[in-house]
């Protein structure tokens, strides 16, 4: 691949990711994690995690620490919360490139970076931000440094590899080491480099990783193990250390922990079809070819990527707790597998025909989905929509007229269509979608019109709590603390219909300040998507004050 097209597409993809920084937060985990990070800043307590005033034992601290540091610098806003994830994503691309060059060559590295950066779920996750964007960089970075360490001892790679392993553990749990060491030791085993496995430096990695994880161990120990009287998951004497080291991940996989799920062994097979679009079918073909080569005892150039992907993919598939964003951690490995297979088979006629069909299929799907959104959703930002379509047409025509027929032309064309689709989502669709989040609108209204009033949520809503500048209290169904004013003046309540009905049943009168129509935008349905029936799908919430 030539350098100029690579830099052009890379710059376009980075720009698309950056546009998501200026969208708001999505209701759900993104809002919850943002509120936890904000609480570190506002409470000056960076060791204990509380949600809705209660001790919270679920996710480790590292992502919250990083986002809280960002908020210390840029303020407690959505931009500050999202920025670290985007920067970590850039680091993911850097390590993907370096590892690809180390294993293969510059051309394959460029393909791998573009494939990863244009995967649909990667872009979505960098907007609807959770911990996965950070985890990608930490895992692929750890694999890079430990792979370098496996060939020759280096203090730099020992320290950085151990530090990234520890940060990954403090992001998602100790299970991430399975990915890292499956990639490294699987490669060494199949390369029959047994002597490199039996080295004292691996013990040093384990020791240093343990040392770097000590802040997390102290945090969960001090909040839970030192306070056995606390009620967590309906029980007392809950060990934070045990939950962190076992139940948080392995307990979910074996469905023995306090948080359970219902797994489908084929869940991630069909999830990849859209999460890794438009490269999903290429990914399946590449994986299948690698497995067949191993079965036929044909040596591969490397086994790092295959074992890094397959072992964890198998564990995810047989586990009972499954979510689509779990696949993100594996996409750097799959991107490199796809890139090397595409490069090595670029001159084969059968592969060219297959690639042309698969990429035409995905590009066609992108155009159809885009057309359906424009017609039925009616985001109505016609200026940006027109610019995106015009730019896509111009670049596609340029590619078709200047690039020789073959794999590279179709790769570029697929990139153009993907960037078009993702640009529309980040610049038009998501900004319009986010306007239907009542909690965001209510929080901004309070900030503007009632900056000195106290705010109370009738029900717990982390998005409302995050968006409101003042500290928000929550009633949690209790009417004991109802009052119309306090020492600070007026009290504003954020209420739903159920709460207002309860007030009415108890003979408590309230005055409406402002009503908001909203929708749970992470659970889209046909009624909401279609602009003519959207109004009937909206649920109303209110800002109210109690009659004195």
SULDA-V536257 format. One record per backbone hydrogen bond with DSSP energy under -1.0 kcal/mol. CO is the residue of the C=O (numbers start at 1). NH is the residue of the N-H. E is the energy in kcal/mol with one decimal. If there is no record, write none. Layout:
co->(CO,CO)
nh->(NH,NH)
e->(E,E)
//
This chain:
co->(2,3,4,5,6,7,8,9,10,11,12,13,14,15,18,19,20,26,28,29,30,31,32,33,34,35,36,37,38,39,40,49,51,54,61,62,63,64,65,66,67,68,69,70,71,75,77,78,79,82,83,84,85,86,87,88,89,90,91,92,93,94,95,96,97,98,99,100,105,106,107,108,109,110,111,112,113,114,116,119,120,121,122,124,124,127,131,132,133,134,135,136,137,138,139,140,141,142,143,144,145,146,148,154,155,156,157,158,159,160,161,162,163,164,165,166,168,168,169,170,173,174,175,176,177,178,179,180,181,182,183,184,185,186,187,188,189,194,194,197,199,200,201,202,203,204,205,206,207,208,209,211,213,213,214,215,216,217,218,219,220,221,224,227,228,232,235,239,240,241,242,242,243,246,246,246,249,250,251,251,264,266,267,268,271,271,272,275,276,277,279,280,281,282,283,284,285,286,287,288,289,290,291,292,293,294,303,304,305,306,307,309,310,311,312,313,314,315,323,324,327,328,330,331,332,333,334,335,336,337,338,339,340,341,345,348,349,350,351,352,353,354,355,356,357,358,359,360,361,362,363,364,365,366,367,368,369,370,371,372,373,373,376,380,381,382,383,384,385,386,387,388,389,390,391,392,393,394,395,396,397,398,399,406,407,408,409,410,411,412,413,414,415,416,417,418,419,420,421,422,423,424,424,425,428,429,430,433,434,436,437,438,439,440,441,442,443,444,445,446,450,454,455,456,457,461,462,463,464,473,475,479,484,486,489,490,492,493,494,495,496,497,498,499,500,501,502,503,504,509,511,514,516,518,519,520,525,526,530,534,539,541,542,543,543,544,545)
nh->(6,7,8,9,10,11,12,13,14,15,16,17,18,19,21,22,23,31,32,33,34,35,36,37,38,39,40,41,42,43,44,56,54,51,65,66,67,68,69,70,71,72,73,74,75,77,81,82,83,86,87,88,89,90,91,92,93,94,95,96,97,98,99,100,101,102,103,104,109,110,111,112,113,114,115,116,117,118,119,123,124,125,126,127,128,129,135,136,137,138,139,140,141,142,143,144,145,146,147,148,149,150,152,158,159,160,161,162,163,164,165,166,167,168,169,170,171,172,173,62,176,177,178,180,181,182,183,184,185,186,187,188,189,190,191,193,192,197,198,199,202,204,205,206,207,208,209,210,211,212,213,214,216,217,218,219,220,221,222,223,224,226,227,230,237,235,232,243,244,245,246,247,248,249,250,251,253,254,256,257,267,270,271,272,274,275,276,121,279,120,283,284,285,286,287,288,289,290,291,292,293,294,295,296,298,297,307,308,309,310,311,313,314,315,316,317,318,319,326,327,330,331,334,335,336,337,338,339,340,341,342,343,344,345,348,352,353,354,355,356,357,358,359,360,361,362,363,364,365,366,367,368,369,370,371,372,373,374,375,376,377,378,531,382,385,386,387,388,389,390,391,392,393,394,395,396,397,398,399,400,401,402,403,410,411,412,413,414,415,416,417,418,419,420,421,422,423,424,425,426,427,428,429,430,432,433,434,436,437,519,441,442,443,444,445,446,447,448,449,450,453,492,473,494,475,465,466,467,468,457,478,482,491,489,486,454,456,544,458,542,500,501,502,503,504,505,506,508,507,547,545,543,541,539,521,523,529,530,533,537,518,516,495,513,514,493,511)
e->(-1.5,-2.7,-2.3,-2.6,-2.5,-2.5,-2.1,-2.4,-2.5,-2.2,-2.2,-2.1,-2.2,-1.7,-1.5,-1.3,-1.1,-1.1,-2.3,-3.1,-2.0,-2.3,-2.1,-2.2,-2.5,-2.2,-1.4,-1.3,-2.6,-2.4,-1.1,-2.3,-1.7,-2.6,-2.5,-2.4,-2.4,-2.3,-2.1,-1.9,-2.2,-2.0,-1.2,-3.1,-2.0,-1.7,-1.7,-2.4,-2.3,-1.7,-2.4,-2.6,-1.9,-2.1,-1.8,-2.0,-2.1,-1.9,-2.5,-2.5,-2.3,-2.5,-2.7,-2.0,-2.4,-2.1,-2.3,-3.3,-2.0,-2.2,-2.2,-2.7,-2.2,-2.1,-2.7,-2.4,-2.6,-1.4,-1.3,-1.7,-2.3,-2.6,-1.6,-1.2,-3.3,-1.6,-2.0,-2.3,-1.1,-2.1,-2.6,-2.3,-2.0,-1.9,-2.5,-2.0,-2.4,-2.6,-2.2,-2.1,-2.2,-1.8,-1.7,-2.4,-2.8,-2.7,-2.2,-2.0,-2.6,-2.5,-2.0,-2.4,-2.5,-2.3,-2.3,-2.4,-1.1,-2.3,-1.7,-1.6,-1.4,-1.7,-2.0,-1.7,-2.8,-2.1,-2.0,-2.0,-2.5,-1.6,-1.3,-2.1,-2.6,-2.2,-1.8,-2.8,-1.2,-1.1,-1.3,-1.6,-1.3,-1.6,-1.8,-1.9,-2.5,-2.7,-2.6,-2.2,-2.2,-2.6,-1.4,-1.1,-1.0,-1.8,-2.8,-2.0,-2.3,-2.0,-2.9,-1.5,-1.9,-2.3,-1.7,-1.9,-3.3,-1.9,-3.2,-2.0,-2.5,-2.8,-2.1,-1.3,-3.4,-1.1,-1.0,-2.0,-2.6,-2.5,-2.1,-1.7,-2.3,-1.7,-1.7,-1.8,-1.1,-2.8,-2.2,-2.2,-2.3,-2.3,-2.3,-2.3,-2.5,-2.5,-2.4,-2.6,-2.4,-1.9,-2.5,-2.5,-2.1,-1.9,-2.4,-2.0,-3.4,-1.5,-2.2,-2.3,-1.8,-3.1,-1.2,-2.3,-2.5,-1.8,-2.9,-2.1,-1.9,-1.2,-1.9,-1.5,-1.8,-1.1,-1.9,-2.7,-1.7,-2.1,-2.6,-2.4,-2.4,-1.8,-2.9,-2.4,-2.4,-1.4,-1.6,-2.3,-2.4,-2.1,-3.1,-2.5,-2.0,-2.7,-2.5,-1.7,-2.2,-2.2,-2.4,-2.5,-2.1,-2.4,-2.2,-2.4,-2.9,-2.5,-2.5,-2.6,-2.4,-2.4,-2.5,-3.0,-1.8,-1.4,-2.7,-1.6,-2.1,-2.5,-2.2,-2.5,-2.4,-2.6,-2.7,-2.4,-2.3,-2.4,-2.5,-2.5,-2.4,-2.3,-2.7,-2.5,-1.8,-1.8,-2.2,-1.7,-2.5,-2.7,-2.5,-2.2,-2.1,-2.4,-2.2,-2.2,-2.7,-2.3,-2.2,-2.7,-2.4,-2.1,-2.0,-2.3,-2.6,-2.3,-2.3,-3.2,-1.7,-2.7,-2.8,-1.8,-1.4,-2.7,-1.8,-3.0,-2.4,-2.3,-1.9,-2.3,-2.2,-1.8,-2.8,-2.4,-1.2,-3.4,-2.1,-2.7,-2.7,-2.1,-2.3,-2.5,-1.5,-3.7,-1.7,-1.1,-1.5,-1.6,-2.4,-2.1,-2.7,-2.6,-2.7,-2.9,-2.0,-2.5,-1.9,-2.2,-2.4,-2.3,-1.3,-2.9,-1.5,-2.7,-2.0,-2.7,-2.5,-3.0,-1.5,-2.2,-2.4,-2.4,-1.2,-1.6,-2.7,-3.0,-2.9,-3.1,-1.5,-3.0,-3.3)
//
